[in-house]
Amino acid sequence: MLRLTNSTTRSCMKSMTGPRIALQPCRMHTQKHYEIVPPLPVPPLTQSLERYLNALRPLITDEESLKKTQALVKEFGRSDGMGPKLQSLLLKHAEGKDNWLTDWWLDVAYLTYRGANPINVSPAVVFPRAHNILTQADQLEYASKLVHHAINFRNLIMSKTLPQEGSGKMMFCMSQYENLFGTARVPLAGKDGQTLLAKDPKDRQHIVVVHNNVFFTIPVCHEDGRPMSSAQILSSLESVVGASSSGADIPDACRAVGMLSSEHRDTWARVYDDIIQHDPVNRKSIETIQNSLFILALDQNNPLLPTVGEQENRSPFISEANTRLAERGLHGGGTHANSGNRWFDKTLQFFVASDGGAGVIIEHCAAEGPAVVRLTDYCLSMMQKDTDRLVSDAELPRDVPRVRKLDWKLTKQHEEAILQAGRNFNAAIDRLDLKSCEMSKFGKEAVKTAKISPDAFIQL
């Protein structure tokens, strides 16, 4: 769990990073304002073996076991041993690839993992609490501006005008940024799939909004890809809240279909396949979610979250308010709160509540932490400057579709699967012990003086 403060720094991105790999070929970024990143080299076998032994030394406590391990490594690396043969196969695998590790990392770390995504895999970023959000009107205004600036960030990516990320003179591959918007994970038996971004911005011009566990699609872009104004987006969000709050035509069974995405991956894959095969309406609704730029969840207040001005009874390090915010980001609080107000397979899923709690949930297989943190940094910095009050503008261009509720045709078996998913997820939440701790006495620079990586320090 990552919590951004008003003094967010680039160091916080480390909490969500794995190998800095490209999930799509880097050579798509060959414009003059992007420096071409060379392919990931295959390390020499001797270097790999040396690093392997160095990693094992702190774990092997007795000298006899260490000597045995060293002998095995030496035998493995001999010219007639297995090491050179495997190294030759690895070099052959790497030929013509920008990153020889990408597919293996994606499969092993994410797509073949069969446990549930939320809590186990998907991280969340919690924004600084917006204390100016006191009412539902404030919530919708904040959400409208957040959507508007997120779309602007996406357009910077698509136009290749977002400055290239780097450290000193070393430039990083930017391909993961293109995976943030319009992508989703797809549940399949044994190994999941992905929907990837359409290269034409005109092919992705909507987002999906969830309120009261009901899904809607709203337009957020003009035909040429320019974002709608915050006022126009606000008008659409007001329509969503009005439609989901009345709910006369919304069956109870269709109010928490998103709970299915919290299930064990193989369980979800079976139900997913049955739902899309059952009726074309279901397939269309799911494809609308998968192809949306991102999801916006308009959450209800968590009853356990202290309200603005309420005094907290906390230990010197544990923040109860931040813990509740972390819970909302990580799992939504259960079926009695906001867990049904989610689609956990979506790459980006912003959430905003009317008590000022907000953030973004990330389905991890599409991108690592740095791209997500840069997006959130951008949105929050732009919103700090965007202080004008909004008046909703219902005047959308004639060729732009209006708000549309996503429909579902479900059987009794599907309804029971939704209920069971909720029971399973509530049980998983009950097993989770989560506390948000604040340490103000020292930071990353103090950790570095001990020659320890801040990333390793936090994760251990």
Disulfide bonds with the S-S distance in Angstrom:
Cys26-Cys173 2.29
